Amino acid sequence: MRGRLPDPLPKFTEKTLGDRQALAQQLKKISEVGYALDLGEHVEDVRSVAVPVRDYTRSLVGSLAIAGPAYRLSHERIDKEVVPLMLQAAASCRAGSV
């Protein structure tokens, strides 16, 4: 990652991670929980959720993402509705039922 990213990282909003160590920690957490969130780090007042789509060998073959205005995607709605639906949709893709 060191050779591919500028130091410091470019900031798009006040919420954008500015250093590689923070980014590495966030990538580790994303790997552990199985989905990624953007809570205004790229565009202020826009939130997004992304999940990986894997094949039967667990190889990454794609991703699913959703984005919307922060007023419609509250933290609670993301946690209780959006993330479970996104993970279910990714699993359906894997099963070949989409």
C-alpha positions in Angstrom: 0.0 0.0 0.0 2.9 2.4 0.8 4.1 2.6 -2.8 0.7 3.1 -4.3 -0.8 5.8 -2.1 0.4 9.4 -1.7 1.4 10.6 1.8 -0.5 12.3 3.2 -3.7 10.9 1.6 -5.9 13.5 -0.2 -8.8 14.9 1.9 -12.2 15.2 0.3 -14.1 16.2 3.4 -13.3 16.7 7.1 -14.2 13.1 7.7 -11.7 11.7 5.1 -8.9 9.6 6.6 -5.7 11.4 6.2 -3.0 8.8 6.9 -2.1 5.3 5.8 -2.1 3.8 9.3 -5.7 4.9 9.9 -6.6 3.5 6.4 -4.9 0.2 7.1 -6.9 -0.1 10.4 -10.1 0.7 8.6 -9.4 -1.9 5.9 -8.7 -4.5 8.6 -12.1 -3.7 10.2 -13.8 -3.9 6.8 -12.3 -7.4 6.3 -13.5 -8.5 9.7 -17.1 -7.3 9.5 -17.6 -8.1 5.8 -18.8 -4.7 4.5 -17.6 -1.1 4.1 -19.2 2.2 5.0 -18.6 5.7 3.7 -20.1 8.1 6.2 -19.3 11.3 4.4 -15.6 10.6 3.9 -15.8 11.3 0.2 -18.8 13.6 -0.3 -20.3 15.4 2.7 -23.8 14.4 3.6 -23.7 11.2 1.4 -23.4 7.8 3.0 -22.8 4.4 1.3 -22.5 0.8 2.0 -20.6 -1.8 0.0 -20.4 -5.6 0.3 -18.2 -8.1 -1.6 -19.7 -10.7 -3.9 -17.8 -14.0 -3.8 -18.0 -17.2 -5.9 -18.2 -20.7 -4.6 -14.4 -20.7 -4.0 -14.8 -17.5 -1.9 -12.9 -15.6 -4.6 -14.0 -12.0 -5.0 -16.0 -11.6 -8.3 -17.8 -8.3 -7.7 -19.4 -6.0 -5.3 -22.7 -4.4 -4.5 -23.0 -0.8 -3.2 -25.7 1.6 -2.3 -25.4 5.3 -1.7 -27.8 8.0 -0.6 -28.2 11.2 1.3 -27.3 11.1 5.0 -30.8 12.2 6.1 -32.2 9.0 4.5 -29.4 6.7 5.6 -29.1 7.2 9.4 -26.6 5.1 11.3 -29.5 3.1 12.8 -31.1 2.4 9.4 -27.7 1.4 8.0 -27.1 -1.0 10.9 -30.6 -2.5 11.2 -31.8 -2.5 7.6 -29.3 -1.7 4.9 -26.3 -3.9 5.9 -28.4 -7.1 6.5 -30.2 -6.6 3.1 -26.9 -6.0 1.3 -25.2 -9.0 2.9 -28.3 -11.1 1.9 -28.2 -9.8 -1.6 -24.5 -10.7 -1.9 -25.2 -14.2 -0.6 -28.0 -14.5 -3.2 -25.6 -13.6 -6.0 -23.2 -16.2 -4.7 -25.9 -18.8 -4.7 -26.8 -17.9 -8.3 -30.3 -17.0 -7.5 -30.1 -13.4 -8.8 
